[in-house]
């Protein structure tokens, strides 16, 4: 297959996934924008609460992310029963995780206070998290179904369901944050109710599609859903836990940065949240391409086509690089207008937030390339079902390099929020270099003409149809 053919197939698969990831992020951005119009204190609380929810979510989403390469590889082997088994146990593990961690949301206020956050911000964030915590189970199940459908090439439905959810989110936010159309004025908690509404709607739509579409009925996804499949569960667990912990390490990096920014001040935290939202929007494009790379690498890996696997990876990386360079230009040329979209400029503190946010966006331009490369490398490695060593590499990069650099630059050296963000750059560069090195080392041709095998579990042996 030529590079142009690889590019075409990657874009056909990846553009809907990138659009879906962008739309998913847009759901959160609408919350931040609309709460930002409501007030600075609620905005700071939602930034803190949403980032806390995200940290828990990415840990549990490891099981959903594991489903994607497992389903793609099983499909490449022609093992349709295994497709169902892996997805079903991914749903089981996601539901169990959501139930177990719910108390963290309910008692989040004391946790945030212990982490040095202001009393009012912590109280408002706890109110937000107590509501939005009920949406964790449907959110995780949505992610499992998205992985399942994406691995089967059904990326369009994933995109359109997410796009439809944006309209619902805006409508419920408008009604419940501000108390419009006779609804109660709930502020930050109104945004939480909107989030739950979106998650439930998305789960219903994707579940109906996956279970009833004639072309997918042969997989009988929900057949005997109540029956445990311990062998498949162990495999999803073994692959999913390192993925979740890697996501936790990365999400924790940015959550720690939010907490440290909260030590500096509420205005700085609000600017940090807005700048991070903007950077995250472009990052979501790379997340979508990374998922496409996971699926394509998993297929070639399952078929033993090493040369095609490496070429597919190179093409995906070139596409991601182009997006990163475009993001750098955007952040450096239009920072002010972008920041102002998130604020009511009639409020006196908004001008200060814009000025601070413009500087942070300039720093964000520095880590676009590194951020893109590290998430792409993680996606490529997941296609090989290699998750344990990447967990170690990511954790060292984020927590033993990135966080200490952020703290030292921000506080002992006195560079404040800007120094904090430069520390993030250092951590992301370390992750991108080490993870990329890992992928290319694992896929290099061996003396016998095949790829080196990663330290990862292999495919499940065929079993009776369950």
Secondary structure, DSSP 8 states (H G I E B T S, - for coil): --HHHHHHHHHHHHHHHHHHHHHHHHHHHHHHHHHHHH-HHHHHHHHHHHHHHHHHHHHHTHHHHHHHHHHHHHHHHT-HHHHHHHHHHHHHHHHHHHHHHHHHHHTHHHHHHHTT--HHHHHHHHHHHHHHGGGHHHHHHHHHHHHHHHHTT-HHHHHHHHHHHHHHHHHHHHHHHHT-TT----THHHHHHHHHHHHHHHHHHHHHHHHH-GGGGGG-TTTTTTS--HHHHHHHHHHHHHHHHHHHHHHHHHHHHHHHHHHH-HHHHHHHHHHHHHHHHHHHHHHHHHHHHHHHHHHHHHHT-HHHHHHHHHHHHHHHHHHHHHHHHHHHHSHHHHHHTTS-TTSTTHHHHHHHHHHHHHHHHHTHHHHHHHHHHHHHHHHTT--HHHHHHHHIIIIIIIHHHHHIIIIIS--HHHHHHHHHHHHHHHHHHHHHHHHHHHTSB-TTSSB---SS----------
